[in-house]
Amino acid sequence: MRERGPEQQEIETDAERRRRRAQFLRELNEAKALRDRVQPRRARAARMRQQMRMRTFRW
């Protein structure tokens, strides 16, 4: 690898981190969708719990 200045390396690291995070979030959403299809009853119960949580949350 070539030697780089610290500022360029920092920018590249930040971009790489954002790319990895986006990939992770895509895979997480895929996994949630798959789980919802495979276990509809449990997914429905989880949705209801989430709605209740949002209703009782105070701003």
N, C-alpha and C positions, 0 to 999 in steps of 0.2 A: 504493500500500500504506500501511496505517496504521503509525505508529511503535509499536514494542513494547519492553517491557523486555528486557534481555539474558537473564534467566532463562527467560522464556516462549519466546523465540526458540530458546534452547538445547534446551528440552524438545521443541519442534516439530521441530528439526533431528534430534534423536536418534530420534524416532518415524519421521521420514521415512527416515533411514538404515536403521533396522530393517526398514521396509516394502520398501525397495529391495533389501536383502540377502535377504529372504525370497523376493521375486520372482526374483532372480538364482538362488538355490538351486533353486527350482522349475524354472526353465528349464534349469538344468544337469542336473538329474535327468531331465528330459524328453529332453534331447539324449543322455544316456548310454543311456537305454532305447531310443531310436531307433537309436543306433549298434549296440547289442546285437542288435536285430532285423535290421538291414541286413547286419551282418558277424558272423554267429554264431561262425565259427571263430576270428576274431581276438578276439572278446569272451571266448570260452572260454579262450583262451591268456592273456588279461589277468587273468581270474579266477584261473587257476592260479598265475600269478606273484604276485598279491596274497596268495593263501593261503600260498604259500611264504614271502613276506615276513613275514606274520604269525607263521608257525611259527618262523622264525629270529630274531624280535625278542625281545630280552631285556628283562625288566622291571627 
